[in-house]
Amino acid sequence: MLGNLDLNEMLQKLQEQMQEADNKTYTATSGGGLVEVTVNGKFEVIDIKIDDSLLEDKESLQILLMSAVNDAIKMAVEDKKSQAMNMFGGLNLGQ
């Protein structure tokens, strides 16, 4: 079923790919670039940039910040899904 596949080698490769995925960053903007949020592959917010023009408008800032955070997290989730499909797609398990 798995042929000559070395499970230890496969696990090591999987761990390396997971570490790489955790270290990737995803940046999303909202409000035409007035707010920029960056998250890592662990879905942690690691950077936020806010244009000074928004500092007087709390409500707009909150809306744009939520939008950028949600978009950055969605980017990270979709990329992780894609990476998982690529990792396991070539294994031909159970066939």
PDB file of N, CA, C and O in Angstrom, chain B, residues numbered from 101:
ATOM      1  N   MET B 101       0.826  -1.199   0.000  1.00  0.00           N
ATOM      2  CA  MET B 101       0.000   0.000   0.000  1.00  0.00           C
ATOM      3  C   MET B 101       0.868   1.260   0.000  1.00  0.00           C
ATOM      4  O   MET B 101       0.637   2.175  -0.790  1.00  0.00           O
ATOM      5  N   LEU B 102       1.861   1.306   0.882  1.00  0.00           N
ATOM      6  CA  LEU B 102       2.703   2.484   0.940  1.00  0.00           C
ATOM      7  C   LEU B 102       4.045   2.266   0.245  1.00  0.00           C
ATOM      8  O   LEU B 102       4.878   3.172   0.210  1.00  0.00           O
ATOM      9  N   GLY B 103       4.261   1.066  -0.309  1.00  0.00           N
ATOM     10  CA  GLY B 103       5.492   0.795  -1.042  1.00  0.00           C
ATOM     11  C   GLY B 103       6.705   0.914  -0.153  1.00  0.00           C
ATOM     12  O   GLY B 103       6.709   0.407   0.968  1.00  0.00           O
ATOM     13  N   ASN B 104       7.722   1.572  -0.636  1.00  0.00           N
ATOM     14  CA  ASN B 104       8.976   1.731   0.094  1.00  0.00           C
ATOM     15  C   ASN B 104       9.019   3.015   0.913  1.00  0.00           C
ATOM     16  O   ASN B 104      10.100   3.500   1.244  1.00  0.00           O
ATOM     17  N   LEU B 105       7.889   3.555   1.234  1.00  0.00           N
ATOM     18  CA  LEU B 105       7.810   4.819   1.956  1.00  0.00           C
ATOM     19  C   LEU B 105       8.347   4.652   3.374  1.00  0.00           C
ATOM     20  O   LEU B 105       7.853   3.812   4.125  1.00  0.00           O
ATOM     21  N   ASP B 106       9.333   5.424   3.740  1.00  0.00           N
ATOM     22  CA  ASP B 106       9.918   5.419   5.074  1.00  0.00           C
ATOM     23  C   ASP B 106       9.076   6.342   5.960  1.00  0.00           C
ATOM     24  O   ASP B 106       9.058   7.557   5.761  1.00  0.00           O
ATOM     25  N   LEU B 107       8.380   5.756   6.939  1.00  0.00           N
ATOM     26  CA  LEU B 107       7.471   6.547   7.777  1.00  0.00           C
ATOM     27  C   LEU B 107       8.208   7.599   8.592  1.00  0.00           C
ATOM     28  O   LEU B 107       7.701   8.705   8.778  1.00  0.00           O
ATOM     29  N   ASN B 108       9.407   7.265   9.086  1.00  0.00           N
ATOM     30  CA  ASN B 108      10.175   8.263   9.840  1.00  0.00           C
ATOM     31  C   ASN B 108      10.545   9.446   8.959  1.00  0.00           C
ATOM     32  O   ASN B 108      10.469  10.599   9.383  1.00  0.00           O
ATOM     33  N   GLU B 109      10.942   9.150   7.742  1.00  0.00           N
ATOM     34  CA  GLU B 109      11.287  10.216   6.798  1.00  0.00           C
ATOM     35  C   GLU B 109      10.059  11.059   6.477  1.00  0.00           C
ATOM     36  O   GLU B 109      10.137  12.284   6.388  1.00  0.00           O
ATOM     37  N   MET B 110       8.933  10.388   6.306  1.00  0.00           N
ATOM     38  CA  MET B 110       7.690  11.088   6.008  1.00  0.00           C
ATOM     39  C   MET B 110       7.284  11.998   7.170  1.00  0.00           C
ATOM     40  O   MET B 110       6.878  13.139   6.953  1.00  0.00           O
ATOM     41  N   LEU B 111       7.395  11.492   8.406  1.00  0.00           N
ATOM     42  CA  LEU B 111       7.051  12.300   9.576  1.00  0.00           C
ATOM     43  C   LEU B 111       7.982  13.501   9.712  1.00  0.00           C
ATOM     44  O   LEU B 111       7.536  14.599  10.044  1.00  0.00           O
ATOM     45  N   GLN B 112       9.267  13.295   9.457  1.00  0.00           N
ATOM     46  CA  GLN B 112      10.220  14.391   9.545  1.00  0.00           C
ATOM     47  C   GLN B 112       9.896  15.467   8.515  1.00  0.00           C
ATOM     48  O   GLN B 112       9.922  16.659   8.820  1.00  0.00           O
ATOM     49  N   LYS B 113       9.592  15.038   7.300  1.00  0.00           N
ATOM     50  CA  LYS B 113       9.243  15.994   6.249  1.00  0.00           C
ATOM     51  C   LYS B 113       7.966  16.754   6.613  1.00  0.00           C
ATOM     52  O   LYS B 113       7.874  17.963   6.402  1.00  0.00           O
ATOM     53  N   LEU B 114       6.995  16.042   7.156  1.00  0.00           N
ATOM     54  CA  LEU B 114       5.740  16.666   7.567  1.00  0.00           C
ATOM     55  C   LEU B 114       5.983  17.711   8.648  1.00  0.00           C
ATOM     56  O   LEU B 114       5.426  18.807   8.592  1.00  0.00           O
ATOM     57  N   GLN B 115       6.822  17.372   9.639  1.00  0.00           N
ATOM     58  CA  GLN B 115       7.127  18.323  10.709  1.00  0.00           C
ATOM     59  C   GLN B 115       7.831  19.561  10.166  1.00  0.00           C
ATOM     60  O   GLN B 115       7.545  20.678  10.597  1.00  0.00           O
ATOM     61  N   GLU B 116       8.752  19.366   9.220  1.00  0.00           N
ATOM     62  CA  GLU B 116       9.448  20.502   8.614  1.00  0.00           C
ATOM     63  C   GLU B 116       8.470  21.401   7.868  1.00  0.00           C
ATOM     64  O   GLU B 116       8.547  22.626   7.965  1.00  0.00           O
ATOM     65  N   GLN B 117       7.558  20.795   7.131  1.00  0.00           N
ATOM     66  CA  GLN B 117       6.584  21.580   6.380  1.00  0.00           C
ATOM     67  C   GLN B 117       5.632  22.319   7.310  1.00  0.00           C
ATOM     68  O   GLN B 117       5.229  23.446   7.023  1.00  0.00           O
ATOM     69  N   MET B 118       5.272  21.687   8.426  1.00  0.00           N
ATOM     70  CA  MET B 118       4.398  22.354   9.394  1.00  0.00           C
ATOM     71  C   MET B 118       5.110  23.550  10.020  1.00  0.00           C
ATOM     72  O   MET B 118       4.502  24.600  10.223  1.00  0.00           O
ATOM     73  N   GLN B 119       6.399  23.391  10.324  1.00  0.00           N
ATOM     74  CA  GLN B 119       7.176  24.495  10.891  1.00  0.00           C
ATOM     75  C   GLN B 119       7.271  25.648   9.900  1.00  0.00           C
ATOM     76  O   GLN B 119       7.121  26.812  10.271  1.00  0.00           O
ATOM     77  N   GLU B 120       7.523  25.316   8.633  1.00  0.00           N
ATOM     78  CA  GLU B 120       7.580  26.346   7.597  1.00  0.00           C
ATOM     79  C   GLU B 120       6.242  27.074   7.488  1.00  0.00           C
ATOM     80  O   GLU B 120       6.203  28.296   7.344  1.00  0.00           O
ATOM     81  N   ALA B 121       5.157  26.323   7.556  1.00  0.00           N
ATOM     82  CA  ALA B 121       3.823  26.922   7.455  1.00  0.00           C
ATOM     83  C   ALA B 121       3.557  27.852   8.634  1.00  0.00           C
ATOM     84  O   ALA B 121       2.960  28.915   8.461  1.00  0.00           O
ATOM     85  N   ASP B 122       3.996  27.460   9.832  1.00  0.00           N
ATOM     86  CA  ASP B 122       3.800  28.306  11.008  1.00  0.00           C
ATOM     87  C   ASP B 122       4.578  29.611  10.901  1.00  0.00           C
ATOM     88  O   ASP B 122       4.165  30.630  11.455  1.00  0.00           O
ATOM     89  N   ASN B 123       5.704  29.585  10.191  1.00  0.00           N
ATOM     90  CA  ASN B 123       6.552  30.770  10.076  1.00  0.00           C
ATOM     91  C   ASN B 123       6.150  31.697   8.930  1.00  0.00           C
ATOM     92  O   ASN B 123       6.643  32.822   8.850  1.00  0.00           O
ATOM     93  N   LYS B 124       5.269  31.246   8.050  1.00  0.00           N
ATOM     94  CA  LYS B 124       4.822  32.101   6.950  1.00  0.00           C
ATOM     95  C   LYS B 124       3.996  33.260   7.501  1.00  0.00           C
ATOM     96  O   LYS B 124       3.399  33.162   8.573  1.00  0.00           O
ATOM     97  N   THR B 125       3.974  34.354   6.749  1.00  0.00           N
ATOM     98  CA  THR B 125       3.153  35.493   7.159  1.00  0.00           C
ATOM     99  C   THR B 125       2.140  35.816   6.070  1.00  0.00           C
ATOM    100  O   THR B 125       2.366  35.564   4.887  1.00  0.00           O
ATOM    101  N   TYR B 126       1.024  36.376   6.499  1.00  0.00           N
ATOM    102  CA  TYR B 126      -0.088  36.719   5.616  1.00  0.00           C
ATOM    103  C   TYR B 126      -0.525  38.130   5.976  1.00  0.00           C
ATOM    104  O   TYR B 126      -0.818  38.420   7.136  1.00  0.00           O
ATOM    105  N   THR B 127      -0.568  39.002   4.984  1.00  0.00           N
ATOM    106  CA  THR B 127      -0.910  40.399   5.227  1.00  0.00           C
ATOM    107  C   THR B 127      -2.158  40.771   4.436  1.00  0.00           C
ATOM    108  O   THR B 127      -2.266  40.491   3.242  1.00  0.00           O
ATOM    109  N   ALA B 128      -3.094  41.406   5.129  1.00  0.00           N
ATOM    110  CA  ALA B 128      -4.326  41.880   4.492  1.00  0.00           C
ATOM    111  C   ALA B 128      -4.494  43.358   4.817  1.00  0.00           C
ATOM    112  O   ALA B 128      -4.060  43.837   5.865  1.00  0.00           O
ATOM    113  N   THR B 129      -5.131  44.066   3.895  1.00  0.00           N
ATOM    114  CA  THR B 129      -5.399  45.485   4.107  1.00  0.00           C
ATOM    115  C   THR B 129      -6.895  45.742   3.990  1.00  0.00           C
ATOM    116  O   THR B 129      -7.637  44.948   3.411  1.00  0.00           O
ATOM    117  N   SER B 130      -7.314  46.860   4.548  1.00  0.00           N
ATOM    118  CA  SER B 130      -8.703  47.298   4.382  1.00  0.00           C
ATOM    119  C   SER B 130      -8.704  48.814   4.302  1.00  0.00           C
ATOM    120  O   SER B 130      -7.728  49.480   4.647  1.00  0.00           O
ATOM    121  N   GLY B 131      -9.823  49.336   3.841  1.00  0.00           N
ATOM    122  CA  GLY B 131      -9.936  50.784   3.712  1.00  0.00           C
ATOM    123  C   GLY B 131      -8.956  51.363   2.715  1.00  0.00           C
ATOM    124  O   GLY B 131      -8.437  52.463   2.906  1.00  0.00           O
ATOM    125  N   GLY B 132      -8.704  50.621   1.653  1.00  0.00           N
ATOM    126  CA  GLY B 132      -7.776  51.113   0.638  1.00  0.00           C
ATOM    127  C   GLY B 132      -6.349  51.243   1.147  1.00  0.00           C
ATOM    128  O   GLY B 132      -5.585  52.081   0.669  1.00  0.00           O
ATOM    129  N   GLY B 133      -5.993  50.415   2.114  1.00  0.00           N
ATOM    130  CA  GLY B 133      -4.633  50.435   2.650  1.00  0.00           C
ATOM    131  C   GLY B 133      -4.478  51.253   3.918  1.00  0.00           C
ATOM    132  O   GLY B 133      -3.366  51.411   4.421  1.00  0.00           O
ATOM    133  N   LEU B 134      -5.583  51.777   4.444  1.00  0.00           N
ATOM    134  CA  LEU B 134      -5.499  52.562   5.675  1.00  0.00           C
ATOM    135  C   LEU B 134      -5.176  51.692   6.884  1.00  0.00           C
ATOM    136  O   LEU B 134      -4.586  52.162   7.857  1.00  0.00           O
ATOM    137  N   VAL B 135      -5.568  50.416   6.816  1.00  0.00           N
ATOM    138  CA  VAL B 135      -5.266  49.456   7.880  1.00  0.00           C
ATOM    139  C   VAL B 135      -4.607  48.250   7.239  1.00  0.00           C
ATOM    140  O   VAL B 135      -5.066  47.743   6.215  1.00  0.00           O
ATOM    141  N   GLU B 136      -3.519  47.795   7.859  1.00  0.00           N
ATOM    142  CA  GLU B 136      -2.806  46.616   7.374  1.00  0.00           C
ATOM    143  C   GLU B 136      -2.535  45.703   8.565  1.00  0.00           C
ATOM    144  O   GLU B 136      -2.005  46.144   9.584  1.00  0.00           O
ATOM    145  N   VAL B 137      -2.903  44.424   8.432  1.00  0.00           N
ATOM    146  CA  VAL B 137      -2.712  43.453   9.506  1.00  0.00           C
ATOM    147  C   VAL B 137      -1.929  42.269   8.959  1.00  0.00           C
ATOM    148  O   VAL B 137      -2.202  41.780   7.863  1.00  0.00           O
ATOM    149  N   THR B 138      -0.950  41.814   9.740  1.00  0.00           N
ATOM    150  CA  THR B 138      -0.159  40.644   9.370  1.00  0.00           C
ATOM    151  C   THR B 138      -0.316  39.586  10.452  1.00  0.00           C
ATOM    152  O   THR B 138      -0.185  39.872  11.643  1.00  0.00           O
ATOM    153  N   VAL B 139      -0.599  38.356  10.021  1.00  0.00           N
ATOM    154  CA  VAL B 139      -0.669  37.214  10.936  1.00  0.00           C
ATOM    155  C   VAL B 139       0.352  36.184  10.478  1.00  0.00           C
ATOM    156  O   VAL B 139       0.804  36.199   9.334  1.00  0.00           O
ATOM    157  N   ASN B 140       0.710  35.279  11.407  1.00  0.00           N
ATOM    158  CA  ASN B 140       1.601  34.191  11.027  1.00  0.00           C
ATOM    159  C   ASN B 140       0.785  32.916  10.821  1.00  0.00           C
ATOM    160  O   ASN B 140      -0.440  32.929  10.943  1.00  0.00           O
ATOM    161  N   GLY B 141       1.462  31.832  10.512  1.00  0.00           N
ATOM    162  CA  GLY B 141       0.786  30.567  10.252  1.00  0.00           C
ATOM    163  C   GLY B 141       0.131  29.948  11.467  1.00  0.00           C
ATOM    164  O   GLY B 141      -0.610  28.973  11.343  1.00  0.00           O
ATOM    165  N   LYS B 142       0.392  30.503  12.642  1.00  0.00           N
ATOM    166  CA  LYS B 142      -0.270  30.051  13.873  1.00  0.00           C
ATOM    167  C   LYS B 142      -1.509  30.891  14.149  1.00  0.00           C
ATOM    168  O   LYS B 142      -2.145  30.755  15.194  1.00  0.00           O
ATOM    169  N   PHE B 143      -1.843  31.758  13.204  1.00  0.00           N
ATOM    170  CA  PHE B 143      -2.997  32.654  13.285  1.00  0.00           C
ATOM    171  C   PHE B 143      -2.845  33.711  14.379  1.00  0.00           C
ATOM    172  O   PHE B 143      -3.837  34.195  14.923  1.00  0.00           O
ATOM    173  N   GLU B 144      -1.601  34.064  14.696  1.00  0.00           N
ATOM    174  CA  GLU B 144      -1.323  35.117  15.667  1.00  0.00           C
ATOM    175  C   GLU B 144      -1.101  36.432  14.917  1.00  0.00           C
ATOM    176  O   GLU B 144      -0.398  36.466  13.908  1.00  0.00           O
ATOM    177  N   VAL B 145      -1.702  37.506  15.415  1.00  0.00           N
ATOM    178  CA  VAL B 145      -1.469  38.823  14.826  1.00  0.00           C
ATOM    179  C   VAL B 145      -0.061  39.250  15.232  1.00  0.00           C
ATOM    180  O   VAL B 145       0.253  39.327  16.420  1.00  0.00           O
ATOM    181  N   ILE B 146       0.790  39.529  14.233  1.00  0.00           N
ATOM    182  CA  ILE B 146       2.170  39.903  14.538  1.00  0.00           C
ATOM    183  C   ILE B 146       2.489  41.349  14.168  1.00  0.00           C
ATOM    184  O   ILE B 146       3.535  41.867  14.558  1.00  0.00           O
ATOM    185  N   ASP B 147       1.601  42.006  13.422  1.00  0.00           N
ATOM    186  CA  ASP B 147       1.832  43.409  13.090  1.00  0.00           C
ATOM    187  C   ASP B 147       0.518  44.071  12.682  1.00  0.00           C
ATOM    188  O   ASP B 147      -0.325  43.465  12.021  1.00  0.00           O
ATOM    189  N   ILE B 148       0.368  45.311  13.089  1.00  0.00           N
ATOM    190  CA  ILE B 148      -0.787  46.125  12.695  1.00  0.00           C
ATOM    191  C   ILE B 148      -0.264  47.512  12.334  1.00  0.00           C
ATOM    192  O   ILE B 148       0.502  48.116  13.085  1.00  0.00           O
ATOM    193  N   LYS B 149      -0.688  48.004  11.178  1.00  0.00           N
ATOM    194  CA  LYS B 149      -0.348  49.368  10.763  1.00  0.00           C
ATOM    195  C   LYS B 149      -1.653  50.116  10.521  1.00  0.00           C
ATOM    196  O   LYS B 149      -2.547  49.633   9.826  1.00  0.00           O
ATOM    197  N   ILE B 150      -1.741  51.303  11.109  1.00  0.00           N
ATOM    198  CA  ILE B 150      -2.951  52.118  11.003  1.00  0.00           C
ATOM    199  C   ILE B 150      -2.554  53.508  10.526  1.00  0.00           C
ATOM    200  O   ILE B 150      -1.671  54.141  11.104  1.00  0.00           O
ATOM    201  N   ASP B 151      -3.204  53.976   9.479  1.00  0.00           N
ATOM    202  CA  ASP B 151      -2.952  55.320   8.968  1.00  0.00           C
ATOM    203  C   ASP B 151      -3.421  56.341  10.002  1.00  0.00           C
ATOM    204  O   ASP B 151      -4.473  56.178  10.620  1.00  0.00           O
ATOM    205  N   ASP B 152      -2.637  57.382  10.178  1.00  0.00           N
ATOM    206  CA  ASP B 152      -2.956  58.420  11.168  1.00  0.00           C
ATOM    207  C   ASP B 152      -4.331  59.044  10.965  1.00  0.00           C
ATOM    208  O   ASP B 152      -4.948  59.504  11.926  1.00  0.00           O
ATOM    209  N   SER B 153      -4.814  59.065   9.732  1.00  0.00           N
ATOM    210  CA  SER B 153      -6.109  59.696   9.458  1.00  0.00           C
ATOM    211  C   SER B 153      -7.264  58.977  10.149  1.00  0.00           C
ATOM    212  O   SER B 153      -8.342  59.552  10.302  1.00  0.00           O
ATOM    213  N   LEU B 154      -7.061  57.744  10.564  1.00  0.00           N
ATOM    214  CA  LEU B 154      -8.133  56.985  11.221  1.00  0.00           C
ATOM    215  C   LEU B 154      -8.165  57.171  12.732  1.00  0.00           C
ATOM    216  O   LEU B 154      -9.112  56.732  13.384  1.00  0.00           O
ATOM    217  N   LEU B 155      -7.167  57.802  13.291  1.00  0.00           N
ATOM    218  CA  LEU B 155      -7.074  57.893  14.742  1.00  0.00           C
ATOM    219  C   LEU B 155      -8.184  58.732  15.365  1.00  0.00           C
ATOM    220  O   LEU B 155      -8.455  58.603  16.559  1.00  0.00           O
ATOM    221  N   GLU B 156      -8.820  59.574  14.590  1.00  0.00           N
ATOM    222  CA  GLU B 156      -9.910  60.412  15.093  1.00  0.00           C
ATOM    223  C   GLU B 156     -11.279  59.759  14.910  1.00  0.00           C
ATOM    224  O   GLU B 156     -12.276  60.252  15.438  1.00  0.00           O
ATOM    225  N   ASP B 157     -11.333  58.658  14.170  1.00  0.00           N
ATOM    226  CA  ASP B 157     -12.609  58.011  13.838  1.00  0.00           C
ATOM    227  C   ASP B 157     -12.603  56.572  14.354  1.00  0.00           C
ATOM    228  O   ASP B 157     -12.323  55.628  13.615  1.00  0.00           O
ATOM    229  N   LYS B 158     -12.918  56.433  15.633  1.00  0.00           N
ATOM    230  CA  LYS B 158     -12.838  55.139  16.306  1.00  0.00           C
ATOM    231  C   LYS B 158     -13.705  54.075  15.633  1.00  0.00           C
ATOM    232  O   LYS B 158     -13.256  52.943  15.458  1.00  0.00           O
ATOM    233  N   GLU B 159     -14.926  54.414  15.255  1.00  0.00           N
ATOM    234  CA  GLU B 159     -15.843  53.438  14.666  1.00  0.00           C
ATOM    235  C   GLU B 159     -15.308  52.894  13.343  1.00  0.00           C
ATOM    236  O   GLU B 159     -15.322  51.685  13.114  1.00  0.00           O
ATOM    237  N   SER B 160     -14.843  53.777  12.485  1.00  0.00           N
ATOM    238  CA  SER B 160     -14.273  53.330  11.208  1.00  0.00           C
ATOM    239  C   SER B 160     -13.034  52.480  11.436  1.00  0.00           C
ATOM    240  O   SER B 160     -12.834  51.467  10.766  1.00  0.00           O
ATOM    241  N   LEU B 161     -12.209  52.894  12.377  1.00  0.00           N
ATOM    242  CA  LEU B 161     -11.000  52.140  12.692  1.00  0.00           C
ATOM    243  C   LEU B 161     -11.346  50.723  13.140  1.00  0.00           C
ATOM    244  O   LEU B 161     -10.714  49.762  12.702  1.00  0.00           O
ATOM    245  N   GLN B 162     -12.339  50.589  14.004  1.00  0.00           N
ATOM    246  CA  GLN B 162     -12.743  49.265  14.483  1.00  0.00           C
ATOM    247  C   GLN B 162     -13.221  48.381  13.335  1.00  0.00           C
ATOM    248  O   GLN B 162     -12.845  47.211  13.256  1.00  0.00           O
ATOM    249  N   ILE B 163     -14.034  48.922  12.461  1.00  0.00           N
ATOM    250  CA  ILE B 163     -14.573  48.154  11.333  1.00  0.00           C
ATOM    251  C   ILE B 163     -13.453  47.716  10.394  1.00  0.00           C
ATOM    252  O   ILE B 163     -13.390  46.555   9.990  1.00  0.00           O
ATOM    253  N   LEU B 164     -12.577  48.646  10.052  1.00  0.00           N
ATOM    254  CA  LEU B 164     -11.484  48.322   9.135  1.00  0.00           C
ATOM    255  C   LEU B 164     -10.494  47.343   9.758  1.00  0.00           C
ATOM    256  O   LEU B 164      -9.954  46.481   9.065  1.00  0.00           O
ATOM    257  N   LEU B 165     -10.257  47.470  11.044  1.00  0.00           N
ATOM    258  CA  LEU B 165      -9.350  46.564  11.741  1.00  0.00           C
ATOM    259  C   LEU B 165      -9.908  45.143  11.773  1.00  0.00           C
ATOM    260  O   LEU B 165      -9.187  44.180  11.514  1.00  0.00           O
ATOM    261  N   MET B 166     -11.196  45.019  12.093  1.00  0.00           N
ATOM    262  CA  MET B 166     -11.826  43.688  12.087  1.00  0.00           C
ATOM    263  C   MET B 166     -11.763  43.058  10.706  1.00  0.00           C
ATOM    264  O   MET B 166     -11.474  41.869  10.573  1.00  0.00           O
ATOM    265  N   SER B 167     -12.027  43.837   9.701  1.00  0.00           N
ATOM    266  CA  SER B 167     -12.008  43.335   8.331  1.00  0.00           C
ATOM    267  C   SER B 167     -10.622  42.834   7.945  1.00  0.00           C
ATOM    268  O   SER B 167     -10.486  41.746   7.385  1.00  0.00           O
ATOM    269  N   ALA B 168      -9.603  43.617   8.240  1.00  0.00           N
ATOM    270  CA  ALA B 168      -8.237  43.223   7.884  1.00  0.00           C
ATOM    271  C   ALA B 168      -7.790  41.988   8.662  1.00  0.00           C
ATOM    272  O   ALA B 168      -7.149  41.102   8.097  1.00  0.00           O
ATOM    273  N   VAL B 169      -8.121  41.921   9.950  1.00  0.00           N
ATOM    274  CA  VAL B 169      -7.754  40.743  10.755  1.00  0.00           C
ATOM    275  C   VAL B 169      -8.434  39.497  10.198  1.00  0.00           C
ATOM    276  O   VAL B 169      -7.788  38.467  10.005  1.00  0.00           O
ATOM    277  N   ASN B 170      -9.727  39.590   9.940  1.00  0.00           N
ATOM    278  CA  ASN B 170     -10.455  38.433   9.409  1.00  0.00           C
ATOM    279  C   ASN B 170      -9.913  37.994   8.053  1.00  0.00           C
ATOM    280  O   ASN B 170      -9.782  36.796   7.798  1.00  0.00           O
ATOM    281  N   ASP B 171      -9.599  38.942   7.190  1.00  0.00           N
ATOM    282  CA  ASP B 171      -9.056  38.600   5.871  1.00  0.00           C
ATOM    283  C   ASP B 171      -7.692  37.928   5.978  1.00  0.00           C
ATOM    284  O   ASP B 171      -7.421  36.963   5.264  1.00  0.00           O
ATOM    285  N   ALA B 172      -6.834  38.428   6.859  1.00  0.00           N
ATOM    286  CA  ALA B 172      -5.506  37.831   7.027  1.00  0.00           C
ATOM    287  C   ALA B 172      -5.618  36.408   7.564  1.00  0.00           C
ATOM    288  O   ALA B 172      -4.891  35.519   7.120  1.00  0.00           O
ATOM    289  N   ILE B 173      -6.520  36.186   8.511  1.00  0.00           N
ATOM    290  CA  ILE B 173      -6.715  34.838   9.056  1.00  0.00           C
ATOM    291  C   ILE B 173      -7.264  33.906   7.982  1.00  0.00           C
ATOM    292  O   ILE B 173      -6.832  32.758   7.881  1.00  0.00           O
ATOM    293  N   LYS B 174      -8.210  34.386   7.180  1.00  0.00           N
ATOM    294  CA  LYS B 174      -8.743  33.564   6.087  1.00  0.00           C
ATOM    295  C   LYS B 174      -7.643  33.169   5.113  1.00  0.00           C
ATOM    296  O   LYS B 174      -7.610  32.036   4.634  1.00  0.00           O
ATOM    297  N   MET B 175      -6.736  34.107   4.818  1.00  0.00           N
ATOM    298  CA  MET B 175      -5.621  33.808   3.922  1.00  0.00           C
ATOM    299  C   MET B 175      -4.759  32.685   4.502  1.00  0.00           C
ATOM    300  O   MET B 175      -4.364  31.765   3.785  1.00  0.00           O
ATOM    301  N   ALA B 176      -4.472  32.764   5.792  1.00  0.00           N
ATOM    302  CA  ALA B 176      -3.642  31.750   6.446  1.00  0.00           C
ATOM    303  C   ALA B 176      -4.341  30.395   6.455  1.00  0.00           C
ATOM    304  O   ALA B 176      -3.707  29.373   6.193  1.00  0.00           O
ATOM    305  N   VAL B 177      -5.626  30.374   6.750  1.00  0.00           N
ATOM    306  CA  VAL B 177      -6.388  29.120   6.779  1.00  0.00           C
ATOM    307  C   VAL B 177      -6.413  28.475   5.396  1.00  0.00           C
ATOM    308  O   VAL B 177      -6.165  27.276   5.265  1.00  0.00           O
ATOM    309  N   GLU B 178      -6.708  29.255   4.378  1.00  0.00           N
ATOM    310  CA  GLU B 178      -6.769  28.711   3.018  1.00  0.00           C
ATOM    311  C   GLU B 178      -5.411  28.178   2.568  1.00  0.00           C
ATOM    312  O   GLU B 178      -5.335  27.145   1.902  1.00  0.00           O
ATOM    313  N   ASP B 179      -4.341  28.882   2.933  1.00  0.00           N
ATOM    314  CA  ASP B 179      -3.008  28.421   2.559  1.00  0.00           C
ATOM    315  C   ASP B 179      -2.668  27.116   3.271  1.00  0.00           C
ATOM    316  O   ASP B 179      -2.078  26.218   2.670  1.00  0.00           O
ATOM    317  N   LYS B 180      -3.034  27.004   4.546  1.00  0.00           N
ATOM    318  CA  LYS B 180      -2.778  25.758   5.286  1.00  0.00           C
ATOM    319  C   LYS B 180      -3.561  24.598   4.673  1.00  0.00           C
ATOM    320  O   LYS B 180      -3.037  23.490   4.565  1.00  0.00           O
ATOM    321  N   LYS B 181      -4.804  24.842   4.274  1.00  0.00           N
ATOM    322  CA  LYS B 181      -5.598  23.792   3.625  1.00  0.00           C
ATOM    323  C   LYS B 181      -4.926  23.342   2.335  1.00  0.00           C
ATOM    324  O   LYS B 181      -4.827  22.146   2.061  1.00  0.00           O
ATOM    325  N   SER B 182      -4.473  24.298   1.554  1.00  0.00           N
ATOM    326  CA  SER B 182      -3.819  23.997   0.287  1.00  0.00           C
ATOM    327  C   SER B 182      -2.535  23.200   0.510  1.00  0.00           C
ATOM    328  O   SER B 182      -2.262  22.242  -0.213  1.00  0.00           O
ATOM    329  N   GLN B 183      -1.755  23.597   1.505  1.00  0.00           N
ATOM    330  CA  GLN B 183      -0.521  22.877   1.811  1.00  0.00           C
ATOM    331  C   GLN B 183      -0.813  21.450   2.260  1.00  0.00           C
ATOM    332  O   GLN B 183      -0.092  20.524   1.885  1.00  0.00           O
ATOM    333  N   ALA B 184      -1.854  21.264   3.053  1.00  0.00           N
ATOM    334  CA  ALA B 184      -2.214  19.924   3.516  1.00  0.00           C
ATOM    335  C   ALA B 184      -2.619  19.041   2.344  1.00  0.00           C
ATOM    336  O   ALA B 184      -2.241  17.871   2.279  1.00  0.00           O
ATOM    337  N   MET B 185      -3.382  19.599   1.428  1.00  0.00           N
ATOM    338  CA  MET B 185      -3.787  18.826   0.253  1.00  0.00           C
ATOM    339  C   MET B 185      -2.569  18.433  -0.577  1.00  0.00           C
ATOM    340  O   MET B 185      -2.497  17.312  -1.082  1.00  0.00           O
ATOM    341  N   ASN B 186      -1.618  19.344  -0.721  1.00  0.00           N
ATOM    342  CA  ASN B 186      -0.407  19.054  -1.480  1.00  0.00           C
ATOM    343  C   ASN B 186       0.449  18.002  -0.784  1.00  0.00           C
ATOM    344  O   ASN B 186       1.034  17.144  -1.445  1.00  0.00           O
ATOM    345  N   MET B 187       0.526  18.061   0.551  1.00  0.00           N
ATOM    346  CA  MET B 187       1.337  17.102   1.296  1.00  0.00           C
ATOM    347  C   MET B 187       0.800  15.689   1.160  1.00  0.00           C
ATOM    348  O   MET B 187       1.565  14.742   0.978  1.00  0.00           O
ATOM    349  N   PHE B 188      -0.508  15.550   1.249  1.00  0.00           N
ATOM    350  CA  PHE B 188      -1.105  14.220   1.271  1.00  0.00           C
ATOM    351  C   PHE B 188      -1.611  13.762  -0.087  1.00  0.00           C
ATOM    352  O   PHE B 188      -1.942  12.590  -0.264  1.00  0.00           O
ATOM    353  N   GLY B 189      -1.673  14.660  -1.030  1.00  0.00           N
ATOM    354  CA  GLY B 189      -2.189  14.319  -2.350  1.00  0.00           C
ATOM    355  C   GLY B 189      -1.377  13.278  -3.085  1.00  0.00           C
ATOM    356  O   GLY B 189      -1.939  12.472  -3.826  1.00  0.00           O
ATOM    357  N   GLY B 190      -0.068  13.273  -2.898  1.00  0.00           N
ATOM    358  CA  GLY B 190       0.787  12.347  -3.625  1.00  0.00           C
ATOM    359  C   GLY B 190       1.022  11.027  -2.935  1.00  0.00           C
ATOM    360  O   GLY B 190       1.769  10.198  -3.454  1.00  0.00           O
ATOM    361  N   LEU B 191       0.420  10.797  -1.791  1.00  0.00           N
ATOM    362  CA  LEU B 191       0.688   9.569  -1.048  1.00  0.00           C
ATOM    363  C   LEU B 191      -0.064   8.359  -1.571  1.00  0.00           C
ATOM    364  O   LEU B 191       0.387   7.227  -1.394  1.00  0.00           O
ATOM    365  N   ASN B 192      -1.207   8.581  -2.212  1.00  0.00           N
ATOM    366  CA  ASN B 192      -1.994   7.476  -2.760  1.00  0.00           C
ATOM    367  C   ASN B 192      -2.363   6.467  -1.670  1.00  0.00           C
ATOM    368  O   ASN B 192      -2.235   5.260  -1.870  1.00  0.00           O
ATOM    369  N   LEU B 193      -2.817   6.958  -0.530  1.00  0.00           N
ATOM    370  CA  LEU B 193      -3.160   6.110   0.609  1.00  0.00           C
ATOM    371  C   LEU B 193      -4.425   5.308   0.344  1.00  0.00           C
ATOM    372  O   LEU B 193      -5.401   5.824  -0.201  1.00  0.00           O
ATOM    373  N   GLY B 194      -4.396   4.048   0.733  1.00  0.00           N
ATOM    374  CA  GLY B 194      -5.588   3.205   0.672  1.00  0.00           C
ATOM    375  C   GLY B 194      -5.958   2.730  -0.702  1.00  0.00           C
ATOM    376  O   GLY B 194      -7.069   2.237  -0.897  1.00  0.00           O
ATOM    377  N   GLN B 195      -5.082   2.856  -1.656  1.00  0.00           N
ATOM    378  CA  GLN B 195      -5.417   2.440  -3.017  1.00  0.00           C
ATOM    379  C   GLN B 195      -4.447   1.412  -3.515  1.00  0.00           C
ATOM    380  O   GLN B 195      -4.572   0.943  -4.646  1.00  0.00           O
TER     381      GLN B 195
END
